[in-house]
Amino acid sequence: MSIRSLNLDSMFVPTSTTEIEFEMIKFPGGELHIKLNKCIDYNTVEKVVITNRIKDGDDIMKILIAKNALEQYGIKVFDLIIPYIPYARQDRAEIEGESFTLKVFANLINAANFNKVIVFDAHSDVAPALINNCSNVKNHEYVFSCLRNIVYSAYRGGFIAQDKFIKSGEIVLISPDSGANKKINKLQTYIQERVGIESCLLQVVKCDKKRNMSDGTLSGFEVMTENLDGKICVIIDDICSRGGTFMGLTSELKKKNAGDIYLIVSHYENSADEQKLKDAGITKVYKTNSMNDHKSNLIINSILNF
């Protein structure tokens, strides 16, 4: 018996499992249809891992019809890999008349009865709680590799020198708002253990902001330290949309004497104005391919593997 993968986004292949070939057809009316490779002995397939990056409703439908087509061949066990959970930020109904959109999405996935649903750095604990059999892969190892890359790019040091620099206290982790504090504290502990917690001086600086819930505007950025002493500041968050949080925060970090400012995000929508990010003072943005493959002189793209 074997395990196969069906990668619905040809640019997102997060496992080394042998792929099932298929053809996805879209009719003029917008309906989707899938045709699987008929030259496979599906009786020998124990499990199929379906993978996709969900960018719109079609991508959700692709997952559901792909699973149904495989079930016609007698496959009974399925895992699903969706690195970014769509509607993750709509994890409650805050204003009367709004939908609890994340719950609607979770209901669709739950109805398909996946053996496991694997996601990366969920926005909050709400989504993994709503999705049955959900495994949330933390961003810890990804962030640690980005920190090493930042040190290498700035100082051209070897791996030992990189870890020593991280331990030295010359890098500061920036928590962008109160919602990120819990996650950033766990990340700090993980990195300290990786480089040697006994002598690690890795610091977390907490920040905050105010959001107008009626129109989404941001104000009142606050950095809760007096002086950053020219240290490398690394803002860490799960999602970058238009980048307003990070540009506003960068301005305040500079007032507190920050050195180079980097941004590490797990999910990058590619809707931010890169020139504005640069002008705000962000040196580099590190992202994964959870939503897209975009990279540039400012944006460094990392490939996710599961």
C-alpha positions as CSV (number, residue, x, y, z in Angstrom):
1,M,0.0,0.0,0.0
2,S,1.2,3.5,-0.8
3,I,0.6,7.2,0.0
4,R,0.1,9.6,-2.8
5,S,-0.4,13.4,-3.0
6,L,-2.7,15.4,-5.2
7,N,-1.3,18.9,-5.5
8,L,-4.1,21.2,-6.8
9,D,-1.7,24.1,-7.1
10,S,1.2,23.1,-9.3
11,M,3.5,25.7,-7.7
12,F,2.8,24.4,-4.2
13,V,4.3,20.9,-3.7
14,P,4.9,20.7,0.1
15,T,5.6,16.9,0.3
16,S,7.9,14.5,-1.4
17,T,5.1,12.0,-1.9
18,T,4.4,10.6,-5.4
19,E,1.9,12.8,-7.2
20,I,-1.4,11.8,-8.8
21,E,-1.8,13.5,-12.2
22,F,-5.1,15.2,-13.0
23,E,-6.8,17.7,-15.3
24,M,-8.9,20.5,-13.9
25,I,-11.5,21.9,-16.3
26,K,-13.4,25.1,-15.9
27,F,-16.6,25.4,-18.0
28,P,-17.7,28.7,-19.5
29,G,-20.3,29.1,-16.8
30,G,-17.6,28.9,-14.1
31,E,-18.2,25.3,-13.0
32,L,-15.2,23.2,-12.2
33,H,-14.6,19.5,-13.1
34,I,-11.7,17.2,-12.4
35,K,-10.3,14.2,-14.3
36,L,-7.9,11.9,-12.5
37,N,-5.1,9.8,-14.1
38,K,-6.7,6.5,-14.9
39,C,-3.4,4.6,-15.2
40,I,-2.9,4.3,-11.4
41,D,-3.8,1.1,-9.5
42,Y,-5.9,2.9,-6.9
43,N,-6.4,-0.4,-5.0
44,T,-2.8,0.0,-3.8
45,V,-3.2,3.5,-2.5
46,E,-3.7,3.7,1.3
47,K,-4.0,7.4,1.7
48,V,-4.0,10.6,-0.4
49,V,-2.7,13.9,0.8
50,I,-4.6,16.7,-1.0
51,T,-2.7,20.1,-1.0
52,N,-3.8,23.5,-2.1
53,R,-3.3,27.2,-1.5
54,I,-6.7,28.7,-1.0
55,K,-7.0,32.1,-2.8
56,D,-10.7,32.1,-3.6
57,G,-13.9,30.0,-3.5
58,D,-12.8,28.0,-6.5
59,D,-9.8,26.6,-4.6
60,I,-12.2,25.4,-1.8
61,M,-14.3,23.7,-4.5
62,K,-11.3,22.1,-6.1
63,I,-10.4,20.4,-2.8
64,L,-14.0,19.0,-2.3
65,I,-14.4,17.7,-5.9
66,A,-10.9,16.2,-5.9
67,K,-11.7,14.3,-2.7
68,N,-15.0,13.1,-4.2
69,A,-13.3,11.9,-7.4
70,L,-10.8,9.9,-5.4
71,E,-13.5,8.4,-3.3
72,Q,-15.0,7.0,-6.6
73,Y,-11.8,4.9,-6.8
74,G,-12.3,3.6,-3.3
75,I,-9.9,5.8,-1.4
76,K,-11.1,6.3,2.2
77,V,-8.3,8.1,4.0
78,F,-7.4,11.7,3.2
79,D,-5.1,14.3,4.7
80,L,-5.4,18.0,3.7
81,I,-2.6,20.6,3.7
82,I,-3.8,24.2,3.4
83,P,-0.9,26.4,4.8
84,Y,-3.0,29.5,5.2
85,I,-6.5,29.2,6.6
86,P,-8.8,31.5,4.6
87,Y,-11.1,33.8,6.7
88,A,-8.7,33.3,9.7
89,R,-9.1,36.9,10.7
90,Q,-12.9,36.7,10.6
91,D,-12.9,34.5,13.6
92,R,-15.8,36.1,15.4
93,A,-18.9,38.2,14.6
94,E,-18.1,41.6,16.2
95,I,-20.8,43.8,14.8
96,E,-24.5,42.9,14.5
97,G,-25.3,41.7,10.9
98,E,-21.8,40.3,10.3
99,S,-21.2,36.6,9.5
100,F,-19.0,34.3,11.5
101,T,-17.2,33.6,8.2
102,L,-14.4,31.4,9.6
103,K,-17.1,29.1,11.1
104,V,-18.7,28.8,7.7
105,F,-15.4,27.7,6.1
106,A,-14.7,25.3,8.9
107,N,-18.1,23.7,8.5
108,L,-17.3,23.0,4.8
109,I,-14.0,21.4,5.6
110,N,-15.4,19.4,8.5
111,A,-18.2,18.0,6.3
112,A,-15.5,16.4,4.1
113,N,-14.3,14.3,7.1
114,F,-10.5,14.6,6.5
115,N,-8.3,12.3,8.6
116,K,-6.0,15.3,9.3
117,V,-6.0,19.0,8.2
118,I,-2.5,20.5,8.4
119,V,-2.1,24.3,8.5
120,F,0.8,26.7,9.2
121,D,0.9,29.3,11.9
122,A,-2.8,29.8,12.3
123,H,-3.9,33.4,13.1
124,S,-5.4,32.4,16.4
125,D,-6.4,29.4,18.4
126,V,-10.0,29.7,17.1
127,A,-9.4,28.2,13.6
128,P,-7.6,25.0,14.8
129,A,-10.4,24.6,17.4
130,L,-13.1,24.9,14.7
131,I,-11.5,22.6,12.2
132,N,-11.7,18.9,13.0
133,N,-8.5,17.0,13.3
134,C,-6.5,20.2,12.7
135,S,-2.7,20.2,13.2
136,N,-1.2,23.7,13.4
137,V,2.5,23.8,12.5
138,K,4.2,26.5,14.5
139,N,6.3,29.2,12.9
140,H,9.2,28.6,15.3
141,E,11.7,26.8,13.0
142,Y,10.9,29.1,10.1
143,V,11.5,32.2,12.2
144,F,14.7,30.8,13.6
145,S,16.1,30.1,10.1
146,C,15.1,33.7,9.1
147,L,17.0,35.1,12.1
148,R,20.1,33.2,11.0
149,N,19.7,34.5,7.5
150,I,19.4,38.1,8.8
151,V,22.6,37.7,10.8
152,Y,24.4,36.1,7.9
153,S,23.3,38.8,5.4
154,A,24.4,41.6,7.8
155,Y,27.6,40.1,9.2
156,R,28.7,37.3,6.9
157,G,29.2,35.0,9.9
158,G,29.2,31.2,10.0
159,F,26.4,29.2,11.7
160,I,28.3,29.3,15.1
161,A,28.7,33.0,14.8
162,Q,25.1,33.4,13.9
163,D,23.9,31.6,17.0
164,K,26.3,33.6,19.2
165,F,24.9,36.8,17.7
166,I,21.4,35.8,18.4
167,K,22.4,34.9,22.0
168,S,24.2,38.2,22.5
169,G,21.1,40.4,22.9
170,E,21.9,42.4,19.7
171,I,18.6,41.1,18.1
172,V,15.3,42.2,19.6
173,L,12.0,40.4,18.8
174,I,9.2,42.9,18.3
175,S,5.6,41.8,19.1
176,P,3.4,44.1,17.0
177,D,0.3,44.1,19.2
178,S,-1.3,42.5,22.2
179,G,-2.8,39.8,20.1
180,A,0.7,38.5,19.2
181,N,2.2,38.5,22.7
182,K,1.3,34.9,23.6
183,K,2.8,33.5,20.4
184,I,5.9,35.7,20.5
185,N,6.7,34.5,24.1
186,K,6.5,30.9,23.0
187,L,8.8,31.7,20.1
188,Q,11.3,33.4,22.4
189,T,11.5,30.3,24.6
190,Y,12.0,28.0,21.5
191,I,14.8,30.1,20.1
192,Q,16.5,30.4,23.5
193,E,16.5,26.6,23.8
194,R,17.9,26.3,20.3
195,V,20.9,28.5,21.0
196,G,21.4,27.7,24.7
197,I,19.0,29.3,27.1
198,E,21.6,29.6,29.9
199,S,23.4,32.5,28.3
200,C,20.8,33.8,25.7
201,L,19.9,37.4,26.1
202,L,17.2,37.4,23.4
203,Q,14.7,40.1,24.3
204,V,11.1,40.7,23.4
205,V,9.7,44.2,23.1
206,K,5.9,44.4,23.2
207,C,4.0,47.0,21.2
208,D,0.4,48.0,20.7
209,K,-1.9,50.0,18.5
210,K,-5.6,51.1,18.2
211,R,-7.9,50.0,15.4
212,N,-11.1,51.8,14.5
213,M,-13.5,48.8,14.0
214,S,-15.9,50.8,11.8
215,D,-13.3,51.7,9.0
216,G,-10.2,49.7,10.0
217,T,-7.9,52.7,10.4
218,L,-4.9,52.3,12.7
219,S,-3.5,54.8,15.2
220,G,-1.9,55.1,18.6
221,F,1.2,52.9,17.9
222,E,3.2,52.3,21.1
223,V,6.6,50.7,21.7
224,M,7.0,49.6,25.3
225,T,10.7,50.4,25.9
226,E,12.7,53.5,26.3
227,N,15.7,52.9,24.1
228,L,16.5,50.2,21.6
229,D,20.2,51.2,21.5
230,G,20.6,50.7,17.8
231,K,19.8,46.9,18.0
232,I,18.5,44.9,15.1
233,C,14.7,44.8,15.5
234,V,12.7,41.9,14.0
235,I,8.9,42.4,13.8
236,I,7.2,39.0,13.8
237,D,3.6,38.4,12.8
238,D,1.4,35.8,11.0
239,I,-0.1,37.9,8.3
240,C,0.9,41.0,6.2
241,S,-1.9,42.4,4.1
242,R,-1.5,46.1,3.2
243,G,1.3,46.6,5.8
244,G,-0.2,49.5,7.7
245,T,0.6,47.9,11.1
246,F,4.3,47.4,10.2
247,M,4.8,50.8,8.6
248,G,3.2,52.6,11.6
249,L,5.2,50.5,14.0
250,T,8.5,51.1,12.2
251,S,8.1,54.8,12.6
252,E,7.7,54.4,16.4
253,L,10.7,52.0,16.6
254,K,12.9,54.5,14.9
255,K,11.9,57.1,17.6
256,K,13.2,54.6,20.1
257,N,16.6,54.4,18.4
258,A,16.1,51.0,16.5
259,G,18.8,49.7,14.2
260,D,17.9,47.8,11.1
261,I,14.3,46.8,11.1
262,Y,13.2,43.4,9.5
263,L,9.8,41.9,9.1
264,I,9.1,38.2,9.3
265,V,5.6,37.0,8.4
266,S,4.2,33.6,7.8
267,H,1.6,34.7,5.2
268,Y,2.1,37.5,2.8
269,E,-0.9,38.6,0.7
270,N,1.2,40.7,-1.8
271,S,-1.2,43.6,-1.5
272,A,1.2,45.9,0.4
273,D,3.0,48.8,-1.5
274,E,6.7,47.7,-1.4
275,Q,8.0,51.2,-1.9
276,K,6.1,52.4,1.1
277,L,7.5,49.5,3.2
278,K,11.0,50.5,2.1
279,D,10.3,54.2,2.7
280,A,9.0,53.4,6.2
281,G,12.4,51.9,7.0
282,I,11.9,48.1,6.6
283,T,15.2,46.5,5.4
284,K,13.8,43.2,4.3
285,V,10.5,41.2,4.5
286,Y,10.7,37.5,5.0
287,K,7.7,35.4,4.0
288,T,6.7,31.8,3.0
289,N,5.0,30.5,-0.1
290,S,1.8,29.8,1.9
291,M,-0.2,32.3,-0.3
292,N,2.0,33.0,-3.3
293,D,5.5,32.8,-4.7
294,H,6.3,36.5,-4.8
295,K,9.8,37.7,-4.2
296,S,11.7,40.9,-5.0
297,N,14.7,42.9,-3.8
298,L,12.7,43.6,-0.7
299,I,10.8,40.3,-0.3
300,I,12.6,37.0,0.5
301,N,10.4,33.9,-0.2
302,S,10.8,30.6,1.8
303,I,9.4,27.3,0.6
304,L,7.3,25.3,3.1
305,N,7.7,21.6,3.4
306,F,5.6,19.2,5.5
